[in-house]
């Protein structure tokens, strides 16, 4: 949720003439109860029959904005019973009123029965100092039930929650109404590919009367969509917040009754100052503290790049990240440093201060993570940002640093921050935008040399070399257990394989390629009489297509380009004849998006198999989706081919 700590300061003599559009309870019909399947999506386990929100100034509660919510949902399958569990989050001075909920079922004689929510089954819990949560569960849920519930939220804040027309279940009808006093201006933005079926803005010039001032107007907005398909999530996507069909409101300005305009949508220069003074909690001027807590050996390192790298490593190893992102509040770097634990803000602001203490030119960089959504650039909405990293500028070269991850090398950024543009906050000059990209090329090279003995067992070597973010990911996996546990997991992944020896290089040299070397023993795939059938794509084989949707209306985002090479040399006994080899294949994605090559070569009693799979682009458009889907389909077919050997 987006909250602005600005209260509505309206005269107590204000008279509201707002016509309520609020939907009342009791709309469920017998026909809805008799529904057993949603014809427009036969796979749906539930469907929203109707939902509506109506926001307006409430004269019965001191003109505080009130939003009345109404939901009516058909439960088609027990997989959606969780939709009966309702959670209402309330920020500080927000209040919930008039909770009402009913579950409808059809009786044996075909009539409608109603089970009402009891007030004693509404629970309140406190989460931190700023949040209260109301929970309730609609009673007597069955397959075929219709649930209907309403509640209202009184909020003295100027923020308006996004209204999401689309969700993970289909909806028949969704509507949002808002009546906003004319002295409050909002930037209104529609997101998603679906089109509005209703978009009816209007002005009511006589919606309010202020004693001593006269009549005032309200801007009214009425939005709606019909027959809304479920949003289907799939691999390789940014946050669904970027693509789901919704309406968003961001406060732009307030005009007082004397005509004075207060622009809340500030310039980026003003927003940068707000970030320093408020969101960084004045924690950006602690270099004296860190100068005292960093060894002189580090601070006196002559070469600037070496000095910066040593500081980065020091902060990286000093802290344990508590898995929390930048909270925009209560950052206390001194306390976090002493506890050796902190959130993203505390750790990376500590890194910033430490670099400053070592006379390294550094800036803070704010961004939104992949799962948090892409922030707007049209106007500053600083609440859109949930992450902060550091830019170090050394000899004219920029290095982007994140010390929260112990497996990320100097100058690299984690996968979670690869979300388009970030904002470099320069407290002395104008801030600027930058697109974050990986420093290192991500690749996986697999090289295996195996010999088949007379007993039908393959023995030989296997080497895996990873670079870039693929190496970071693998280092994390290795760190989760000891070597024995790691090898047990490796053998479990490849059931016919046993590891006799294992060694690895550059596990802690983060800027080097991670190398793993195995001596292995592998049982044959399948014996068919005097024939042996072997799938040679022993490691990192693609077995499932990550792209399964009939239609995907948002781009594919891999985060970074990648390259996978596989090479197998297979030596067979002289008394075996090669009957079949996998077919060679070469396919390319359009617009130089990538390629796949499979080549097999027979030379004497040695077979070599080579595959090269390259994704050259980070993002693939909606128009390129079908080509990408087919690309993976053809790889799966190609890697399903077999080597067949026949014993003489």
Secondary structure as GFF3:
##gff-version 3
##sequence-region A 1 648
A	DSSP	beta_strand	15	16	.	.	.	ID=ss1
A	DSSP	alpha_helix	30	34	.	.	.	ID=ss2
A	DSSP	beta_strand	46	58	.	.	.	ID=ss3
A	DSSP	three_ten_helix	59	61	.	.	.	ID=ss4
A	DSSP	beta_strand	64	75	.	.	.	ID=ss5
A	DSSP	three_ten_helix	78	84	.	.	.	ID=ss6
A	DSSP	beta_strand	85	91	.	.	.	ID=ss7
A	DSSP	beta_strand	95	106	.	.	.	ID=ss8
A	DSSP	beta_strand	112	116	.	.	.	ID=ss9
A	DSSP	three_ten_helix	119	121	.	.	.	ID=ss10
A	DSSP	beta_strand	123	127	.	.	.	ID=ss11
A	DSSP	beta_strand	131	137	.	.	.	ID=ss12
A	DSSP	beta_strand	146	154	.	.	.	ID=ss13
A	DSSP	beta_strand	160	164	.	.	.	ID=ss14
A	DSSP	beta_strand	170	181	.	.	.	ID=ss15
A	DSSP	beta_strand	184	191	.	.	.	ID=ss16
A	DSSP	beta_strand	198	199	.	.	.	ID=ss17
A	DSSP	beta_strand	202	210	.	.	.	ID=ss18
A	DSSP	beta_strand	214	228	.	.	.	ID=ss19
A	DSSP	three_ten_helix	240	242	.	.	.	ID=ss20
A	DSSP	beta_strand	246	255	.	.	.	ID=ss21
A	DSSP	beta_strand	261	263	.	.	.	ID=ss22
A	DSSP	alpha_helix	268	274	.	.	.	ID=ss23
A	DSSP	pi_helix	275	279	.	.	.	ID=ss24
A	DSSP	alpha_helix	287	293	.	.	.	ID=ss25
A	DSSP	alpha_helix	296	299	.	.	.	ID=ss26
A	DSSP	alpha_helix	304	318	.	.	.	ID=ss27
A	DSSP	beta_strand	320	321	.	.	.	ID=ss28
A	DSSP	alpha_helix	333	339	.	.	.	ID=ss29
A	DSSP	beta_strand	341	342	.	.	.	ID=ss30
A	DSSP	alpha_helix	344	357	.	.	.	ID=ss31
A	DSSP	beta_strand	361	367	.	.	.	ID=ss32
A	DSSP	three_ten_helix	382	384	.	.	.	ID=ss33
A	DSSP	beta_strand	387	394	.	.	.	ID=ss34
A	DSSP	beta_strand	397	401	.	.	.	ID=ss35
A	DSSP	three_ten_helix	415	417	.	.	.	ID=ss36
A	DSSP	beta_strand	421	425	.	.	.	ID=ss37
A	DSSP	beta_strand	432	435	.	.	.	ID=ss38
A	DSSP	beta_strand	442	452	.	.	.	ID=ss39
A	DSSP	beta_strand	457	467	.	.	.	ID=ss40
A	DSSP	alpha_helix	469	479	.	.	.	ID=ss41
A	DSSP	alpha_helix	483	493	.	.	.	ID=ss42
A	DSSP	beta_strand	497	505	.	.	.	ID=ss43
A	DSSP	beta_strand	514	523	.	.	.	ID=ss44
A	DSSP	beta_strand	526	528	.	.	.	ID=ss45
A	DSSP	beta_strand	531	534	.	.	.	ID=ss46
A	DSSP	beta_strand	556	557	.	.	.	ID=ss47
A	DSSP	beta_strand	562	571	.	.	.	ID=ss48
A	DSSP	beta_strand	576	580	.	.	.	ID=ss49
A	DSSP	beta_strand	585	589	.	.	.	ID=ss50
A	DSSP	three_ten_helix	590	592	.	.	.	ID=ss51
A	DSSP	beta_strand	594	603	.	.	.	ID=ss52
A	DSSP	beta_strand	606	615	.	.	.	ID=ss53
A	DSSP	beta_strand	619	620	.	.	.	ID=ss54
A	DSSP	three_ten_helix	622	624	.	.	.	ID=ss55
A	DSSP	alpha_helix	625	638	.	.	.	ID=ss56
A	DSSP	beta_strand	643	647	.	.	.	ID=ss57
###
